Amino acid sequence: MTILAGLMAFIGIITTQAALYQGMAVSRILLAGMLFFFAAMGNLLTKVKRNFHMGFRTLWTLASDTVWSMTHRMGGRLF
């Protein structure tokens, strides 16, 4: 939740700055922020415990703790 709130604050600040200063390279700055967001989410995804609210929720991942952790470790790296 904190990372998502940080992303929304970052987008708000960048769009405000872009409105005030016309010569900003907004697309590059936003791309860098989004890449950082996905890297942070992928890092957190590897540490998620098995639950019904967050993560890769498929029948086989919810059935086994081992499959859950292996799936999220691989998914976090790929994310």
WOQUIHU-V543912 format. One line per field, one symbol per residue. ss: DSSP state (A for helix, B for strand, O for the rest). phi: phi as a letter, one per 30 degrees, with the letter a starting at -180 (. if undefined). psi: psi as a letter, one per 40 degrees, with the letter a starting at -180 (. if undefined). A space follows every 10 residues. Layout:
BEGIN
ss->???
phi->???
psi->???
END
This chain:
BEGIN
ss->OAAAAAAAAA AAAAAAAAAA OOOOOAAAAA AAAAAAAAAA AAAAAOOOOO OOOOOOOOAA AAAOAAAAAA AAAAAAAAO
phi->.ddddddddd dddddddddd cdcddddddd dddddddddd ddddddcddd accbjdccdd dddbdddedd ddddddddd
psi->dddddddddd dddddddddd hdeigddddd dddddddddd dddddeehih iediaggidd dedhdddddd dddddddd.
END
